[in-house]
Amino acid sequence: MLIYNILVLLVVMLLSLDYWIERHHVTLRYGSREITPTNIFLYLALAAMILFAGLRFEIGYDYPKYLAGYLYDSQLLKWEPAFVFAVRLIRHLDFGLGIQAMFLFFSALTVTILYKALRSLTPYYRIGLLLYLLVPSLYLNSFSVIRQGIALTILFYGLHYIAIDKPDNRKYALTALFAFLFHYSSIFVSLLYLLGGKLFQQTYSWITYLFLQIVSLFLSFAHIGKLILSHMPGHFGAYVNYTGAVSPLKLLIVNLFFLFFMIQKEYFVKNRLDHYLLNTLLVGLIIFNIFSDFVYVTRLAQFFLVAQIVLVPIYLHSIKNVATYRMMLVLFALYYLFNFNYALYRDEHFPGNRQHFLIPYKNYLFEEQKSPRVINIDSWINYLQEEEEEKREETLR
């Protein structure tokens, strides 16, 4: 766990330096010239996040799956077209890194698109970047669900086309198509935005928010999620067979988190974008609650819950009292650090197979054996066998 917290500390330091330089207009003198080190430390923070994820080695529960896809076309062709094209191009270029080039490329792509999205949505992009790092279902989860992680950041970037006074649905549709070509599940998200555009723009009372929150929890306890999944087409319906529910503690924390924003919304929700993001957060919460019996399906909610990395900074900067601001900053820091470390703790003590999770963190640069054809081949074979077994069980049903 220590290495992950060192990364967080490093990113905090770099982003703080970047902010301090910008705020105080710091310049460096080189001979007779004055140089402004604009965003140097910001780019170093981005590089740290990219390299930490891109150079991970045998990390992530989907590692064998991506290993198999990189090595064998029979597995690669099961994925989305844009991802298949990118992997084939990476295999051709190689750069002497083998499969690690794939992880580096997609890590850089994900973090870069995220950064562009934050710059287009909020002036508080530094805090947003840090929150993305600290939310386990975003940065840490992108170690495993690579394709969905890319699609999520692409659709997040697309919000600046529709969460404005004059929405540009055409540009958003093109963005949504690009995301769809990386992960098919993104189609549900983009359709919700396009078909329910006016609903996202509306201002609702706290009673409406609370009512929808309670209804979604009731539907969760009634196991409506299982009924919905059983009628889903294709491989989406297969998720009904995946066991594993969201822990009651996490369900409580996520709902209390939204309840806090609902109560405070009158103080910081001021414009169209703020309303859009708050309603986006609500949609994510409803999906999260309804499908809380299926932890893998709740990943769909992250397409909407990512709105918090913009909403939290907006809320913090709406606080005028200095003492209150500092107190809330500390409370949010503790909240996100707790979630971050709790996710790592659960990962470390999970009773299942420990070979491809987050802990212990391993880095490509410090591993002696770097050939994926030697390492993890057993995991790849097990993955194929499990997949074939699932198909046989579906056929028998």
C-alpha positions in Angstrom: 0.0 0.0 0.0 2.9 2.3 0.7 4.0 2.7 -2.9 0.5 3.8 -3.9 0.4 6.5 -1.2 3.9 7.7 -2.2 2.4 8.2 -5.7 -0.4 10.3 -4.2 2.0 12.3 -2.2 4.2 13.0 -5.2 1.2 14.1 -7.3 0.0 16.4 -4.5 3.4 18.0 -4.2 3.8 18.5 -8.0 0.3 19.9 -8.4 0.8 22.2 -5.4 4.1 23.5 -6.9 2.4 24.1 -10.2 -0.4 26.1 -8.6 2.0 28.1 -6.5 4.1 29.1 -9.5 1.0 30.1 -11.4 -0.5 32.1 -8.5 2.7 34.0 -7.7 3.8 34.4 -11.3 7.2 32.9 -10.6 9.8 33.4 -13.3 13.3 32.0 -13.7 16.2 34.1 -15.0 18.5 32.5 -17.6 21.1 35.1 -18.5 19.2 38.2 -19.7 16.0 36.1 -20.3 13.1 35.5 -17.9 11.4 32.1 -18.3 8.0 31.2 -16.9 7.9 27.5 -16.0 4.3 27.2 -17.1 2.7 23.9 -16.1 6.0 22.0 -15.9 5.1 20.4 -12.6 1.6 19.7 -13.8 3.0 17.7 -16.7 5.4 15.9 -14.3 2.3 14.9 -12.2 0.6 13.6 -15.4 3.8 11.7 -16.3 3.9 10.2 -12.8 0.4 8.9 -13.2 1.0 7.6 -16.7 4.2 5.8 -15.8 2.9 4.3 -12.6 0.0 2.7 -14.5 1.8 2.1 -17.8 4.8 0.3 -16.2 2.8 -1.9 -13.9 3.7 -5.5 -14.2 1.3 -8.4 -13.6 -1.1 -6.0 -12.0 -4.9 -6.0 -12.5 -7.5 -8.8 -12.4 -7.8 -8.6 -16.2 -4.1 -8.8 -16.8 -4.3 -12.4 -18.2 -7.1 -11.3 -20.5 -5.1 -8.5 -22.0 -2.0 -10.7 -22.2 -3.9 -13.2 -24.2 -5.3 -10.5 -26.5 -1.9 -9.1 -27.1 -0.4 -12.5 -27.9 -3.2 -14.2 -29.9 -5.5 -12.8 -32.5 -8.1 -15.3 -31.6 -8.5 -13.5 -28.3 -7.9 -10.0 -29.6 -10.7 -10.1 -32.2 -13.3 -10.5 -29.4 -12.7 -6.9 -28.5 -13.9 -3.6 -30.0 -12.5 -2.3 -33.3 -10.6 0.8 -32.1 -8.9 -1.2 -29.4 -8.0 -4.0 -31.8 -6.5 -1.6 -34.3 -4.5 0.1 -31.6 -3.1 -3.2 -30.2 -2.1 -4.4 -33.7 -0.3 -1.1 -34.4 1.5 -1.3 -31.0 2.5 -4.9 -31.8 3.9 -3.7 -35.1 5.9 -0.8 -33.6 6.8 -2.7 -30.5 9.6 -0.3 -29.3 11.3 -3.2 -27.8 8.9 -3.3 -24.9 6.5 -6.1 -26.0 3.2 -6.1 -24.1 4.4 -3.3 -21.9 4.2 -0.9 -24.8 0.4 -1.6 -24.9 0.0 -0.7 -21.2 2.1 2.4 -21.6 0.1 3.6 -24.6 -3.3 3.1 -23.1 -2.2 4.6 -19.8 -1.0 7.7 -21.6 -4.2 7.9 -23.7 -6.5 7.6 -20.7 -4.7 10.2 -18.6 -4.3 12.6 -21.5 -8.0 12.5 -22.4 -8.9 12.9 -18.8 -6.7 16.0 -18.5 -8.2 17.5 -21.7 -11.7 16.8 -20.3 -10.9 18.6 -17.0 -9.4 21.6 -18.7 -12.5 21.9 -20.8 -14.9 21.6 -17.9 -13.4 23.4 -14.9 -10.7 25.9 -13.9 -10.1 23.6 -10.9 -8.5 20.9 -13.0 -5.7 20.2 -10.6 -8.0 19.1 -7.8 -10.0 17.2 -10.3 -6.9 15.3 -11.5 -6.0 14.4 -7.9 -9.6 13.2 -7.2 -9.4 11.0 -10.3 -6.3 9.4 -8.8 -7.9 8.9 -5.4 -11.3 7.4 -6.6 -10.5 3.7 -6.7 -13.2 2.9 -9.3 -11.4 5.4 -11.7 -7.6 5.4 -11.7 -7.0 2.1 -9.9 -9.8 0.3 -11.8 -8.3 1.4 -15.1 -5.4 -1.0 -14.3 -7.9 -3.8 -15.1 -10.8 -2.4 -17.2 -8.5 -0.7 -19.7 -11.0 -0.4 -22.6 -13.8 0.9 -20.3 -11.4 3.3 -18.7 -10.6 4.8 -22.1 -14.3 5.0 -23.1 -15.2 6.7 -19.7 -12.6 9.5 -20.2 -13.7 10.0 -23.8 -17.4 10.4 -22.8 -16.3 12.6 -19.9 -14.5 14.8 -22.4 -17.7 14.9 -24.5 -19.7 16.5 -21.7 -18.3 20.0 -22.7 -20.2 19.6 -26.0 -23.6 19.1 -24.3 -23.4 20.6 -20.8 -23.4 24.2 -22.3 -26.1 26.8 -23.2 -26.1 25.7 -26.9 -25.4 21.9 -26.9 -23.6 20.5 -30.0 -25.2 17.0 -30.2 -23.3 16.2 -33.5 -19.9 16.6 -31.9 -21.0 14.7 -28.9 -22.4 11.9 -31.1 -19.0 11.6 -32.8 -17.3 11.5 -29.4 -19.7 8.8 -28.3 -19.0 6.8 -31.4 -15.3 7.0 -30.7 -15.9 5.8 -27.1 -18.2 3.0 -28.4 -15.4 1.7 -30.6 -13.3 1.2 -27.5 -16.0 -0.3 -25.2 -19.5 -1.2 -26.3 -21.1 -0.5 -22.9 -20.6 3.2 -23.5 -23.6 3.1 -25.9 -26.0 3.0 -22.9 -24.3 6.1 -21.4 -24.3 8.2 -24.6 -27.9 7.3 -25.4 -29.0 8.4 -21.9 -27.3 11.8 -22.5 -28.7 12.2 -26.0 -32.2 11.1 -25.3 -32.5 12.6 -21.9 -30.7 15.9 -22.6 -33.4 18.1 -21.2 -33.8 16.1 -18.0 -30.1 16.6 -17.2 -30.5 20.4 -17.7 -33.4 20.8 -15.3 -33.3 22.1 -11.7 -34.9 19.7 -9.2 -35.9 20.2 -5.6 -34.2 18.3 -2.9 -37.4 16.3 -2.4 -37.2 14.9 -5.9 -33.5 13.9 -5.4 -34.3 12.2 -2.1 -37.3 10.4 -3.6 -35.3 9.0 -6.5 -32.5 8.0 -4.2 -34.9 6.1 -1.9 -36.7 4.5 -4.9 -33.4 3.2 -6.3 -32.4 1.7 -2.9 -35.8 0.0 -2.7 -35.3 -1.4 -6.2 -31.9 -2.7 -5.1 -33.4 -4.5 -2.1 -36.1 -5.9 -4.4 -33.3 -7.3 -6.7 -34.7 -5.6 -9.8 -31.1 -5.5 -11.1 -31.1 -9.3 -11.6 -34.4 -9.1 -13.5 -33.1 -6.4 -15.8 -29.8 -8.3 -16.5 -31.6 -11.5 -17.3 -33.4 -9.8 -20.2 -30.3 -8.0 -21.6 -29.1 -9.1 -25.0 -25.7 -10.8 -25.9 -22.9 -11.0 -23.4 -24.4 -8.2 -21.3 -26.9 -10.7 -20.0 -24.1 -13.0 -18.9 -23.4 -10.6 -16.0 -26.4 -12.0 -14.2 -24.2 -15.1 -13.5 -21.4 -13.1 -11.9 -21.6 -13.2 -8.1 -20.4 -10.5 -5.8 -22.3 -7.6 -4.4 -21.3 -4.1 -3.3 -20.5 -4.1 0.4 -23.2 -2.5 2.6 -20.6 0.0 3.9 -19.7 1.2 0.4 -23.4 1.4 -0.5 -24.0 3.6 2.6 -21.0 5.8 2.0 -21.8 6.5 -1.7 -25.5 7.4 -0.8 -24.5 9.6 2.1 -22.0 11.3 -0.2 -24.7 12.2 -2.7 -27.1 13.2 0.1 -24.5 15.7 1.3 -24.3 17.3 -2.2 -28.1 17.3 -2.4 -28.3 19.3 0.9 -25.6 21.7 -0.1 -26.7 22.2 -3.7 -28.3 25.6 -3.1 -24.9 27.0 -2.1 -22.7 26.0 -5.1 -25.0 24.8 -8.0 -25.1 28.1 -9.9 -25.1 27.5 -13.7 -26.1 25.0 -16.4 -22.9 22.9 -16.1 -23.3 22.6 -12.3 -26.9 21.3 -12.7 -25.9 19.0 -15.4 -23.1 17.5 -13.3 -25.3 17.1 -10.2 -28.0 15.3 -12.3 -25.3 13.2 -13.8 -24.2 12.2 -10.3 -27.7 11.2 -9.5 -28.0 9.0 -12.5 -24.8 7.3 -11.5 -26.1 6.8 -8.0 -29.4 5.2 -9.3 -27.5 2.8 -11.5 -25.1 2.0 -8.6 -28.0 1.3 -6.2 -30.1 -0.8 -8.6 -27.2 -3.0 -9.6 -25.5 -3.2 -6.2 -25.9 -7.0 -6.2 -23.6 -7.2 -9.2 -20.4 -5.4 -8.5 -19.1 -5.8 -12.1 -22.2 -4.0 -13.5 -21.8 -1.1 -11.2 -18.8 -0.2 -13.3 -21.4 1.4 -15.6 -22.3 3.8 -12.9 -18.7 5.2 -12.9 -19.4 6.8 -16.3 -21.7 9.2 -14.3 -20.1 9.2 -10.9 -17.0 10.6 -12.4 -18.8 13.9 -12.3 -17.7 14.2 -8.6 -14.2 15.1 -9.7 -15.6 18.4 -11.1 -18.4 19.0 -8.5 -16.2 18.6 -5.4 -13.7 21.4 -6.5 -16.7 23.6 -7.5 -18.2 23.1 -4.0 -14.9 23.8 -2.2 -14.3 27.0 -4.1 -17.8 28.2 -3.4 -16.9 28.4 0.3 -16.0 32.0 1.2 -15.1 31.5 4.9 -11.4 30.6 5.1 -11.7 28.4 8.2 -14.7 26.6 6.8 -12.9 26.0 3.5 -9.9 24.5 5.2 -12.1 22.3 7.4 -14.0 21.0 4.4 -10.8 20.5 2.4 -9.4 18.3 5.2 -12.6 16.4 5.5 -12.7 15.7 1.7 -9.1 14.7 1.8 -9.7 12.2 4.6 -12.8 10.9 2.8 -11.0 10.2 -0.4 -7.8 8.9 1.2 -9.9 6.5 3.3 -11.6 5.2 0.2 -8.3 4.9 -1.7 -6.6 3.0 1.1 -9.7 0.9 2.0 -9.8 -0.3 -1.6 -6.1 -1.3 -1.4 -6.7 -3.0 2.0 -9.6 -5.0 0.5 -7.4 -5.9 -2.4 -4.6 -7.1 -0.2 -6.9 -9.2 2.0 -9.2 -10.5 -0.7 -9.5 -14.3 -0.2 -9.3 -15.2 -3.9 -6.4 -15.5 -6.4 -3.7 -13.0 -5.5 -1.6 -13.2 -8.6 -3.0 -10.3 -10.6 -4.5 -7.8 -8.2 -3.0 -4.4 -7.1 -0.8 -5.5 -4.2 2.1 -6.1 -4.2 2.7 -3.4 -6.8 5.3 -4.6 -9.4 7.1 -2.5 -12.0 8.3 -3.6 -15.4 11.7 -1.8 -14.9 12.5 -3.8 -11.8 11.4 -7.3 -12.9 14.1 -9.7 -14.1 11.8 -11.8 -16.3 9.9 -9.6 -18.8 8.7 -12.1 -21.4 4.9 -12.4 -21.3 5.3 -15.8 -23.0 7.1 -17.1 -19.9 5.2 -15.2 -17.2 1.5 -15.8 -16.7 1.0 -18.3 -19.5 -0.7 -20.5 -16.9 -3.1 -17.7 -16.0 -3.9 -17.3 -19.7 -4.7 -21.0 -20.1 -6.9 -20.8 -16.9 -8.7 -17.8 -18.4 -9.5 -19.6 -21.6 -10.7 -22.6 -19.7 -13.0 -20.5 -17.5 -14.3 -18.7 -20.5 -15.1 -22.0 -22.3 -16.8 -23.4 -19.2 -19.0 -20.3 -18.9 -20.1 -20.7 -22.5 -21.0 -24.4 -21.9 -23.0 -23.5 -18.9 -24.9 -20.8 -20.9 -25.6 -23.3 -23.6 -27.0 -25.8 -21.1 -29.3 -23.2 -19.6 
